[in-house]
Amino acid sequence: MPLLMTKRIFLLTAFLFIGCSQFSSAQILNPAKWKHSLSKNQVVVGETVDLIFEADIPEPWYMYSSDFVLEDGPNVTVFVFEPNSAYKLVGKLKPIGAKKKYDTVFKGNITYFIHKATFKQTIKVLSEGAVVKGTYTYQLCNNESCLPPNEKEFIFENFSVAKGNSSSSLHTVPNSVKTNDYTAITEPPADSSKLAATEANASVIKKQTRKPLVLKKRGDSDSKNKSLAYFMFIAFLAGIASLLTPCVFPMIPMTVTFFTNTSEGKHHAVAKAFIYGISIILIYTLIGVVAARINGPAFANLLSTHWIPNLLFTIIFVVFALSFLGMFEITLPSRFVNSVDRQADKGGYYGVFFMAFTIVLVSFSCTGPIVGTILVEAAGGELRKPILGMLAYSSAFAIPFTLFALFPEWLNSLPKSGGWLNVVKVTFGFIELALAFKFLSVADQVQHWGILDREVYLCFWIVIFALLGFYLLGKIRLSHDSPVEKISVIRLMLATVTLAFTVYLIPGLWGAPLKAISGYMPPMTSQDFNLTLTNTAIMTAERDSEKSLCDTIPTYSDVFKLPHGLNGYFEYKQAVACAKAKNLPLFIDFTGHGCVNCRKMEANVWSDPQVLKRLKENFVVVALYVDDPTKVPEKEWITSTFDGKVKKSIGAINGDIQVTRFKNNAQPYYILLDPETEELLANPVDYNPNIPEFVDFLDEGKTNFELLRKE
């Protein structure tokens, strides 16, 4: 049985600490729900009828109305009606019940809706067979950000009317165009400005000589939900792994014995066991709730990009590692623990809750680092993630106590406590130490210290995992370890896997991409010695990509480098100017030094020959780092229209471009843009390791660009 438990320990540990870091959270935000209706069900030729448009607005969002115009103001709601000789507009579009206030950011009066928006447009029916078609474009904002402007189509048809026939009916057909959260900002047809709903609308609609692009929908809600579910699965495994630590495992039989050795009978014992398990879940979930309250988008961005929190995380993980390795124990103040324990002694259901609280506190030296790891990985700005992560973790932690209380005979099948528990703890220590370098690498990249380039990072990882392999072989003993006279076959196999992983890392010192763990490595561009650059394909890409550059030295090329020998830009305006000159579409990569998924995309997707060929030949590439603190000259500072703050660094300026222009603040985020009109050529995509889908994304943008040039 100990052999089996050791195998489980290794597998759970691998899932926990390697799988847990794979996620980044971008929130899925739902648009308003629209419905259309008529002011009356019967109409005759020559009469008027009101077209009513209503939108339910989810909290905490609000929608700008249609009856104001400000220079450099927000995106107002715009209605466009297609011309038709069977009807005519009567008067202006009327927003009903809009609120009004002075906006300090836009420096003017604005009108807006909360909870519900209503618009009315009166039309006069001129003949039978009237069909009213058009579009409305609206935008939802909250106090922190805005969604992209969203365009939907509407149609009122089947006007079965005759002159003087008061019994004729009129009805609407539901909208057939499904809304996309991150849809392209398309403009109305060329002749739509002739029939703009209001003078205000007409002033914000640009005339066009071409039809708007119809972009494919690229929804990502399924992948985000799968990512969250996978994160919960990893957190659940972390809870199981916590049970196998020296602080928790010996307490299982002790606690279960408390519930079974009671004079109240089995019924009460089982009830208390259930309450005990639920109490553990509530306590840990409360921790997740507290973390979620402070884990907004701005806080999450600070954690992932600023060098100070990343340096702090490095120190915390090193402390966790030293604790697991046996240098010291992280414990809570004994006075506090004893106070809670005294409450547990009072008995009854009240005492059961405090007994659960006691085990949470007593086991903190082993569970604290694991819980901390989950909460750090959940720091993505999403409210649900830390709460659900703690719910999954605590469920796994609590289930065994409840089950053993229901079936106490199972206790006989548990392995005895012993030295194998310390092996679990030490294994955690080595892995925590390896993860500490991940955070130090982020701080190093952001600040351009140059102390932890890729080969230096790999040297540390190779040594750490080699030591772990030798430890599992029994060649290394720490202070709390029992003597190892011989090792089991399972332990030998686990050591083999660990040492094999160490050997896998070694070619990275000479430039091997190490795609399986690329997200945890510093970028390839930080490696000084790289033999893979002698590869013919990479050299060809580097040589040919120079043809797409308009300037010999792109701005900030001394600070940033593109992967795989690609040449490109690192400043938005310069890239747009080059794309115009070369008559090529623009590929924008919103990225960051601390972006794990950015490195994964570069290593696993960009390196694919199909993708690399397209990036090289079909686009001007610009990488915009949103977390770089490098200050720019004062003449290049900008004042954000989003928050009114002055942006003084490369990262702040690039981040403002992403938020104000594309209404997104997650990385990676990929945009295909027409440099002439600066309109989207395809719906943006975020992290997606599916190479065929990324190829389709690039091809769609290139095809739409060519269509525009033919018109």
C-alpha positions in Angstrom: 0.0 0.0 0.0 2.8 2.6 0.7 4.1 1.9 -2.8 0.7 2.8 -4.3 0.4 5.9 -2.1 3.8 7.0 -3.3 2.8 6.7 -6.9 -0.3 8.7 -6.2 1.7 11.3 -4.5 4.0 11.9 -7.5 1.1 12.0 -10.0 -1.0 14.4 -7.9 2.0 16.6 -7.3 2.7 16.7 -11.0 -0.9 17.7 -11.8 -1.0 20.3 -9.1 2.2 22.2 -9.7 2.6 21.8 -13.5 -1.1 21.9 -14.5 -2.1 24.7 -12.1 -0.1 27.4 -13.8 -1.7 26.9 -17.3 -4.6 29.2 -16.8 -5.3 32.9 -17.2 -8.7 34.2 -16.9 -10.4 36.5 -19.1 -14.0 37.2 -18.1 -16.9 36.2 -20.3 -19.2 39.2 -20.5 -22.8 38.9 -21.8 -24.3 41.6 -24.0 -27.7 43.2 -23.5 -30.8 41.3 -24.5 -32.9 43.0 -27.1 -36.5 42.7 -28.1 -38.6 44.5 -30.8 -42.3 45.3 -30.8 -45.0 47.6 -32.3 -47.2 50.1 -30.6 -50.3 48.6 -32.1 -51.1 45.3 -33.8 -53.3 46.8 -36.6 -52.5 49.5 -39.0 -53.8 50.8 -42.4 -52.0 52.5 -45.2 -51.5 56.1 -44.3 -51.4 55.5 -40.6 -48.4 55.8 -38.3 -47.0 53.1 -35.9 -44.2 53.2 -33.4 -41.3 50.7 -33.7 -40.2 50.0 -30.1 -36.7 48.7 -29.3 -36.0 47.5 -25.7 -32.8 46.2 -24.1 -32.3 44.5 -20.8 -29.0 45.7 -19.4 -27.2 43.4 -16.9 -25.5 44.8 -13.9 -23.1 46.5 -13.5 -23.3 47.7 -17.1 -24.9 50.8 -18.6 -25.6 51.8 -22.2 -25.0 55.2 -23.8 -28.1 56.8 -25.3 -28.5 58.2 -28.9 -29.3 61.8 -28.3 -25.9 63.5 -27.6 -22.7 64.1 -29.5 -19.3 64.9 -28.0 -16.1 65.3 -29.8 -13.9 62.4 -28.8 -16.8 61.2 -26.8 -18.1 57.7 -26.2 -19.9 55.4 -28.7 -23.5 56.4 -28.6 -26.3 54.1 -29.7 -26.9 54.4 -33.4 -30.0 53.2 -35.4 -29.8 53.0 -39.2 -32.9 52.3 -41.3 -32.6 51.0 -44.8 -34.5 53.1 -47.4 -37.9 51.7 -48.6 -40.6 53.4 -50.6 -43.3 51.6 -48.7 -42.7 53.7 -45.5 -41.0 56.8 -44.2 -39.6 58.0 -40.9 -41.7 60.4 -38.9 -39.6 62.6 -36.6 -36.4 61.6 -34.8 -35.6 58.5 -32.8 -36.7 59.0 -29.2 -34.8 57.5 -26.2 -37.3 56.9 -23.4 -36.3 57.4 -19.8 -32.5 58.0 -20.3 -30.5 59.5 -17.4 -28.3 62.6 -17.9 -25.1 63.7 -16.1 -21.9 65.6 -16.7 -19.0 63.3 -17.5 -15.6 64.5 -16.3 -13.7 62.2 -18.6 -15.5 63.3 -21.8 -16.0 66.8 -20.4 -19.6 67.1 -21.4 -23.2 66.0 -20.7 -24.0 62.5 -21.6 -27.2 60.4 -21.5 -27.3 56.8 -20.6 -29.5 53.9 -19.5 -29.2 51.4 -16.6 -31.1 48.2 -16.2 -33.3 48.9 -19.2 -33.1 51.0 -22.4 -36.1 51.9 -24.6 -36.0 53.6 -28.0 -39.0 54.5 -30.2 -39.1 55.4 -33.9 -42.4 56.5 -35.6 -43.0 55.5 -39.2 -45.8 56.1 -41.6 -46.9 53.1 -43.7 -47.2 54.3 -47.4 -48.1 51.1 -49.2 -48.7 47.4 -48.8 -45.7 45.0 -48.4 -43.7 47.4 -46.3 -40.5 45.9 -44.8 -38.5 47.9 -42.3 -34.9 46.7 -42.0 -31.8 48.2 -40.4 -29.2 47.9 -37.7 -28.5 49.3 -34.3 -25.0 49.6 -32.8 -24.6 50.0 -29.0 -21.9 49.8 -26.3 -22.0 48.6 -22.8 -19.7 50.0 -20.2 -19.1 49.8 -16.4 -17.0 51.8 -14.0 -13.8 50.0 -15.1 -14.1 49.1 -18.8 -16.3 49.0 -21.9 -17.2 46.2 -24.2 -16.6 46.7 -28.0 -19.4 48.4 -29.9 -21.9 45.7 -30.9 -24.0 45.7 -34.0 -27.3 43.8 -34.5 -29.8 43.7 -37.3 -33.5 44.1 -37.0 -36.4 43.5 -39.4 -40.1 44.2 -39.2 -41.9 42.6 -42.1 -45.1 41.1 -43.4 -47.0 44.4 -43.3 -50.3 43.0 -44.6 -52.1 46.2 -45.0 -54.5 47.8 -47.5 -55.8 51.3 -47.8 -58.7 51.8 -45.4 -58.5 48.1 -44.1 -58.3 48.5 -40.4 -58.2 44.8 -39.8 -54.9 44.3 -41.4 -52.2 42.9 -39.1 -48.6 43.7 -38.6 -45.9 41.6 -36.9 -42.1 41.3 -36.5 -39.7 38.6 -37.2 -37.1 37.9 -34.5 -33.5 39.1 -35.1 -31.5 36.4 -36.9 -28.1 37.7 -36.1 -26.6 36.4 -32.9 -24.5 38.9 -30.9 -20.8 38.4 -30.4 -19.1 39.9 -27.3 -16.0 40.8 -29.3 -17.5 41.5 -32.7 -15.8 43.8 -35.2 -16.8 47.4 -35.3 -18.6 47.5 -38.7 -20.2 50.6 -40.3 -23.5 51.0 -42.0 -24.1 50.6 -45.8 -23.3 53.5 -48.0 -26.9 54.7 -48.5 -27.9 54.3 -44.9 -26.8 57.8 -44.0 -29.7 59.1 -46.1 -32.1 57.7 -43.5 -30.3 58.2 -40.2 -32.6 58.0 -37.3 -31.6 61.3 -35.7 -29.3 64.2 -36.4 -27.1 63.0 -33.6 -26.8 59.6 -35.2 -26.1 61.1 -38.6 -23.1 63.0 -37.2 -21.4 59.8 -35.9 -22.1 57.6 -39.0 -19.3 57.7 -41.5 -20.2 57.4 -45.2 -18.7 54.4 -47.0 -18.1 53.4 -50.6 -18.0 49.7 -49.7 -20.0 47.2 -47.9 -19.1 46.2 -44.3 -17.1 43.1 -43.8 -19.0 40.1 -42.5 -16.6 38.5 -40.0 -16.8 35.0 -38.7 -17.8 34.5 -35.0 -14.9 33.3 -32.8 -16.6 32.6 -29.5 -14.3 31.4 -26.7 -16.8 30.8 -23.9 -16.5 27.0 -24.3 -12.7 27.1 -23.9 -12.9 29.5 -20.9 -15.5 27.2 -19.2 -13.3 24.2 -19.9 -10.3 26.1 -18.5 -12.2 26.9 -15.3 -13.4 23.3 -15.0 -9.8 22.1 -15.5 -8.6 24.5 -12.9 -11.2 23.2 -10.4 -10.0 19.7 -11.2 -6.4 20.6 -10.4 -7.5 22.3 -7.2 -9.4 19.1 -6.3 -6.3 17.1 -6.9 -4.4 19.6 -4.7 -6.9 18.9 -1.9 -6.2 15.2 -2.2 -2.5 15.8 -2.2 -2.8 17.9 1.0 -4.2 14.8 2.7 -1.0 13.0 2.1 1.2 15.5 4.0 2.6 14.8 7.5 0.4 17.5 9.0 -2.9 16.1 7.8 -2.7 12.3 7.2 -2.2 11.2 10.8 -5.2 13.3 11.8 -7.6 11.3 9.7 -8.0 8.3 12.0 -7.8 10.5 15.1 -10.7 12.7 13.9 -12.8 9.8 12.6 -12.4 8.0 16.0 -13.8 11.1 17.7 -17.0 10.8 15.7 -17.4 7.1 16.0 -16.6 6.8 19.7 -19.6 8.7 21.0 -22.5 7.8 23.3 -25.0 9.5 21.0 -25.0 6.6 18.6 -24.1 6.2 15.0 -26.8 8.4 13.6 -25.5 11.5 15.5 -21.9 10.6 14.7 -22.7 10.5 11.0 -24.6 13.8 11.2 -21.7 15.5 13.0 -19.3 14.0 10.4 -21.3 15.6 7.6 -21.3 19.0 9.4 -17.6 18.6 10.0 -16.9 18.2 6.3 -19.3 21.0 5.3 -17.6 23.3 7.9 -14.2 22.6 6.3 -15.6 23.5 2.9 -17.2 26.7 4.2 -14.0 27.8 5.9 -11.8 27.4 2.8 -14.4 28.8 0.5 -14.6 31.9 2.7 -10.9 32.3 2.0 -11.7 32.2 -1.7 -14.5 34.8 -1.3 -12.0 37.2 0.4 -9.5 36.6 -2.3 -12.1 37.3 -5.0 -13.1 40.6 -3.4 -9.6 42.0 -3.9 -9.0 40.2 -7.1 -10.4 42.6 -9.7 -8.9 43.1 -13.1 -6.6 46.0 -12.1 -5.3 44.0 -9.1 -4.8 40.9 -11.2 -2.9 42.9 -13.9 -0.7 44.3 -11.1 0.1 40.8 -9.8 1.0 39.4 -13.2 3.0 42.3 -14.6 4.6 44.4 -11.9 8.0 43.4 -10.7 7.4 44.0 -7.0 4.6 41.4 -6.5 6.5 39.0 -8.6 9.6 39.4 -6.5 7.4 39.0 -3.4 6.0 35.8 -4.8 9.5 34.6 -5.4 10.4 35.2 -1.7 7.1 33.5 -0.6 7.7 30.4 -2.7 11.3 30.1 -1.5 10.0 30.3 2.1 7.4 27.6 1.3 10.1 25.5 -0.2 12.5 25.8 2.8 9.6 24.9 5.1 8.7 21.8 3.1 12.4 20.8 3.0 12.5 20.8 6.8 14.4 24.0 7.6 11.5 25.3 9.7 7.7 25.0 10.0 5.2 27.7 9.1 2.7 27.8 12.0 0.0 30.1 13.2 0.3 31.7 16.7 -0.3 29.0 19.3 -2.5 31.3 21.4 -4.9 31.7 18.5 -5.0 27.9 17.7 -5.5 27.0 21.3 -8.4 29.5 21.6 -10.1 27.9 18.7 -9.4 24.5 20.1 -11.1 25.4 23.4 -14.3 26.3 21.4 -14.2 22.8 19.8 -14.2 21.2 23.3 -17.6 22.6 24.1 -19.2 19.8 22.1 -22.4 19.8 20.1 -22.7 21.0 16.6 -21.1 24.3 17.6 -18.0 22.4 18.7 -17.9 20.4 15.5 -17.5 23.6 13.5 -14.6 24.8 15.6 -13.1 21.3 15.4 -13.1 21.8 11.7 -11.6 25.2 12.2 -8.9 23.7 14.4 -7.8 21.1 11.8 -7.6 23.9 9.2 -5.3 25.9 11.5 -3.2 22.9 12.7 -2.5 21.7 9.2 -1.6 25.2 8.0 2.1 24.4 7.8 1.5 21.9 5.1 -1.7 23.2 3.5 -0.9 26.9 3.6 1.7 26.8 0.7 -0.7 24.7 -1.4 -3.6 27.0 -0.8 -1.4 30.0 -1.5 -0.3 28.4 -4.8 -3.9 27.9 -5.9 -4.9 31.5 -5.0 -1.9 32.9 -6.8 -2.8 31.0 -9.9 -6.4 32.2 -9.6 -5.3 35.8 -9.7 -6.7 36.6 -13.1 -9.3 39.2 -12.3 -12.3 36.7 -12.4 -14.6 36.6 -9.4 -15.4 33.0 -9.7 -12.0 31.5 -10.0 -10.7 31.8 -6.4 -14.1 30.9 -4.9 -14.5 27.8 -7.1 -10.9 26.8 -6.7 -11.2 26.8 -2.9 -14.5 25.0 -3.1 -12.9 22.2 -5.2 -9.9 22.1 -2.9 -11.8 21.9 0.3 -14.2 19.3 -1.1 -11.4 16.9 -1.7 -9.9 17.8 1.7 -13.2 17.2 3.5 -14.6 14.1 1.7 -12.3 11.5 3.3 -13.2 12.6 6.8 -16.9 12.2 6.0 -16.5 8.9 4.2 -14.3 7.3 7.0 -16.9 8.4 9.5 -19.6 6.6 7.5 -17.4 3.5 7.0 -14.9 3.4 9.9 -13.8 -0.1 8.8 -12.0 1.5 5.9 -9.4 2.9 8.4 -7.8 -0.6 8.5 -6.8 -0.2 4.8 -4.9 3.1 5.4 -1.1 2.8 5.3 0.6 3.6 8.5 2.2 7.0 9.1 5.9 7.0 8.5 8.8 8.3 6.5 6.8 8.2 3.2 4.9 11.3 4.4 8.0 13.3 4.7 8.9 12.2 1.1 5.7 13.9 0.0 6.6 17.1 1.9 10.1 17.2 0.5 8.9 16.6 -3.0 6.6 19.6 -2.6 9.6 21.6 -1.5 11.6 20.9 -4.6 8.7 21.8 -6.8 7.9 25.0 -4.9 11.6 26.0 -5.3 11.4 25.5 -9.1 8.2 27.6 -9.3 9.9 30.4 -7.4 12.1 31.0 -10.4 9.1 31.5 -12.6 8.1 34.6 -10.7 11.7 35.8 -10.5 11.9 35.4 -14.3 8.9 37.7 -14.7 10.4 40.4 -12.6 13.7 40.0 -14.4 12.1 40.4 -17.9 9.9 43.4 -16.9 12.8 45.3 -15.4 15.4 44.1 -18.0 17.9 43.1 -15.3 19.3 40.3 -17.4 20.2 38.1 -14.4 17.9 35.2 -15.3 18.2 34.6 -19.0 16.8 31.4 -20.4 20.0 29.3 -20.0 20.6 30.5 -16.4 16.9 29.6 -15.6 17.3 26.2 -17.1 20.5 25.5 -15.1 18.6 26.0 -11.9 15.7 23.8 -13.0 18.1 21.1 -14.2 19.9 21.1 -10.8 16.6 21.2 -8.8 15.0 18.3 -10.6 18.2 16.3 -10.6 18.4 16.7 -6.9 14.8 15.6 -6.6 15.6 12.5 -8.7 18.6 11.6 -6.4 16.4 12.2 -3.4 13.8 9.7 -4.6 16.7 7.3 -5.2 17.7 7.7 -1.5 21.0 9.2 -2.4 20.2 12.4 -0.5 18.8 12.5 3.0 17.4 15.5 4.8 17.1 16.1 8.6 13.6 14.6 9.0 14.1 11.6 6.7 14.2 8.0 7.9 17.1 5.9 6.8 16.7 4.3 3.4 18.3 0.9 3.1 16.5 0.0 -0.1 13.9 1.6 -2.3 10.8 0.2 -3.9 10.2 -0.4 -7.6 7.6 2.4 -7.6 10.0 4.9 -6.0 12.7 3.8 -8.5 10.2 4.5 -11.4 9.3 7.9 -10.1 13.0 8.8 -9.8 13.4 7.6 -13.4 10.6 9.9 -14.6 12.1 12.8 -12.7 15.6 12.3 -14.0 14.2 11.8 -17.5 12.5 15.2 -17.2 15.9 16.6 -16.2 17.5 15.1 -19.3 14.7 16.6 -21.4 15.7 20.1 -20.0 19.3 19.8 -21.0 19.0 20.4 -24.8 17.3 23.7 -23.9 20.7 25.1 -22.9 21.6 25.0 -26.6 18.3 26.4 -27.8 15.8 23.5 -27.9 12.3 24.9 -27.7 11.1 22.6 -24.9 7.5 23.1 -26.1 5.9 21.1 -23.3 7.0 23.7 -20.7 7.6 26.8 -22.8 5.1 28.8 -20.8 7.2 28.5 -17.7 10.5 29.4 -19.4 11.9 32.9 -20.2 11.5 33.8 -23.9 13.9 32.2 -26.4 15.0 35.8 -27.3 16.7 36.0 -23.9 19.0 33.1 -24.7 22.5 34.1 -25.7 23.7 30.8 -27.2 21.2 29.2 -29.5 22.2 26.5 -31.9 18.7 26.1 -33.4 19.2 29.4 -35.2 21.3 27.5 -37.7 18.2 25.8 -38.8 17.6 26.6 -42.5 13.9 27.5 -42.1 14.6 29.9 -39.3 17.5 31.6 -41.1 15.3 31.9 -44.2 12.5 33.4 -42.1 14.9 35.9 -40.6 16.3 36.9 -44.0 13.0 37.2 -45.8 11.2 39.0 -43.0 13.6 41.9 -43.4 11.9 42.6 -46.8 8.7 43.6 -44.9 10.4 46.2 -42.8 10.3 49.9 -43.8 12.9 51.1 -41.4 16.3 49.8 -40.7 16.0 50.0 -36.9 12.5 49.6 -35.5 11.8 51.7 -32.4 12.6 49.8 -29.1 14.4 47.0 -31.0 17.2 47.3 -28.5 14.7 46.3 -25.8 12.4 43.7 -27.5 12.9 40.9 -30.0 10.4 38.8 -31.9 10.7 35.0 -31.7 11.7 32.5 -34.5 13.8 35.1 -36.4 10.8 37.2 -37.3 11.4 40.9 -37.8 8.8 43.5 -37.0 7.9 46.4 -34.8 7.3 47.3 -31.2 5.5 50.7 -31.6 2.0 51.0 -33.0 2.3 54.1 -35.2 5.5 53.0 -36.8 4.0 49.6 -37.6 0.8 51.2 -39.1 2.9 53.4 -41.3 5.0 50.5 -42.6 1.9 48.4 -43.3 0.5 51.2 -45.3 3.7 51.6 -47.3 4.0 47.9 -48.0 0.2 47.5 -48.6 0.0 44.6 -46.1 -2.4 44.0 -43.2 -1.2 44.5 -39.7 -0.8 41.7 -37.2 -0.9 43.1 -33.6 0.3 40.9 -30.7 -0.6 42.3 -27.3 1.8 40.5 -25.1 3.7 40.8 -21.8 6.9 39.7 -20.1 4.9 37.9 -17.5 2.4 36.3 -19.9 2.7 32.5 -19.6 0.2 31.8 -22.4 2.1 34.3 -24.7 5.2 32.2 -24.5 3.2 29.0 -25.1 1.6 30.5 -28.2 5.0 31.6 -29.5 6.6 28.2 -28.9 3.8 26.0 -30.0 1.8 27.9 -32.5 4.0 30.6 -34.0 6.7 28.1 -34.6 4.5 26.0 -36.8 5.7 26.3 -40.5 2.2 27.2 -41.7 1.8 30.0 -39.2 5.4 31.2 -39.5 5.2 31.4 -43.3 2.0 33.5 -43.1 3.4 35.9 -40.4 6.5 36.3 -42.5 4.9 36.8 -45.9 1.4 38.2 -45.4 1.6 40.6 -42.5 3.6 43.4 -40.8 4.0 42.2 -37.3 4.0 44.4 -34.2 4.4 43.2 -30.7 3.0 45.6 -28.1 4.2 44.8 -24.5 1.7 46.0 -22.0 3.8 45.4 -18.9 7.1 47.1 -19.8 8.0 50.0 -17.4 10.5 51.7 -19.7 9.8 55.4 -19.7 9.3 57.2 -23.1 10.3 60.8 -23.8 7.8 63.4 -22.5 6.7 64.4 -26.0 5.4 60.8 -26.5 3.3 60.8 -23.3 -0.5 60.4 -23.8 -3.5 61.2 -21.8 -5.9 58.3 -21.8 -9.5 58.8 -22.9 -10.4 55.8 -20.8 -9.3 56.8 -17.3 -7.9 60.3 -17.9 -4.4 59.4 -16.6 -1.1 60.3 -18.3 0.6 57.3 -19.7 4.4 57.6 -19.5 5.8 54.2 -20.2 5.8 51.7 -23.1 3.6 49.3 -21.3 1.1 51.9 -20.1 0.8 53.3 -23.6 0.3 49.9 -25.2 -2.1 48.8 -22.6 -4.1 52.0 -23.1 -4.3 51.2 -26.9 -5.6 47.8 -26.1 -8.3 49.0 -23.7 -9.5 52.1 -25.5 -9.3 50.8 -29.1 -10.1 47.1 -28.7 -11.9 47.0 -25.3 -9.8 44.2 -23.9 -7.0 43.9 -21.3 -6.0 40.2 -21.4 -2.8 38.8 -23.0 -2.2 37.3 -25.4 -4.6 39.1 -27.7 -4.2 39.0 -31.5 -5.6 41.7 -33.8 -5.6 41.7 -37.6 -6.1 45.3 -38.8 -6.5 47.2 -42.1 -3.8 49.9 -41.8 -5.7 52.4 -44.0 -9.0 52.4 -42.1 -7.7 50.8 -38.9 -10.7 48.4 -38.9 -10.7 44.8 -37.9 -10.1 42.2 -40.6 -11.2 39.3 -38.4 -12.6 38.9 -34.9 -9.7 39.0 -32.4 -8.5 35.8 -30.8 -6.8 35.2 -27.5 -5.0 32.1 -26.2 -5.8 29.2 -28.5 -3.2 26.5 -29.0 -5.2 25.0 -31.9 -2.9 25.6 -34.9 -5.5 25.0 -37.7 -7.8 27.6 -36.1 -5.0 30.1 -35.8 -4.2 29.5 -39.5 -7.9 30.1 -40.4 -7.7 33.3 -38.4 -4.7 34.6 -40.4 -6.2 33.5 -43.7 -9.5 35.2 -42.9 -7.7 38.5 -42.2 -5.6 38.2 -45.4 -8.7 37.4 -47.5 -10.7 40.3 -46.2 -7.8 42.6 -46.7 -7.6 41.6 -50.4 -11.3 42.0 -50.8 -11.1 45.5 -49.5 -8.4 46.4 -52.0 -10.4 45.1 -54.9 -13.4 47.3 -54.1 
